[in-house]
């Protein structure tokens, strides 16, 4: 369940990045996505 929530969170952030028109919003989104990925990684992230 926890892993499913993480994947959902990643998907939402990525979708927001993709639909964003503003370049600064895109950069912020990417930064947030990378931060989430690093901070939530627990060894077996995408398994």
N, C-alpha and C positions, 0 to 999 in steps of 0.2 A: 504493500500500500504506500509506504514511504517513497519508494522508488517511482511509483506511478505519479505521485504528487510532484516530485522533482521534474519528471519529464513534462508534465503538464505546465509547470511554471516556466521551464525553458521554452516550450512551444508558444506560450502567451507572450513572453518577452520578444521572441523572434518575430512573431506576427506583428506586434506593435512596431518593431524596427522596420519591417518590410513595408507596412502601410504608411509610415511616417514620411511626410513630404520634406520636412525641414532637415537639412544636413546636420545641424547641431543635435537635434533629437535623435537622429540615427547614430551619431557618435556616442551620445549618452546611453542609448539603448545597448549598443555593443559593449560599452564599458560595464554596464549593469549586468549584462548577460555573462561576460567573462568573470565578473566578481562573483555572481551566483554560482557559476560552474566551479570556480576554485574553492569558494567557501563551503559548498555543499558536497564536494567530492569526498567520498569515503572509501577510496581504493577500488571499488568495483562499480564505477559510476554508471556505465551504459549497458551493463549486463542485465 
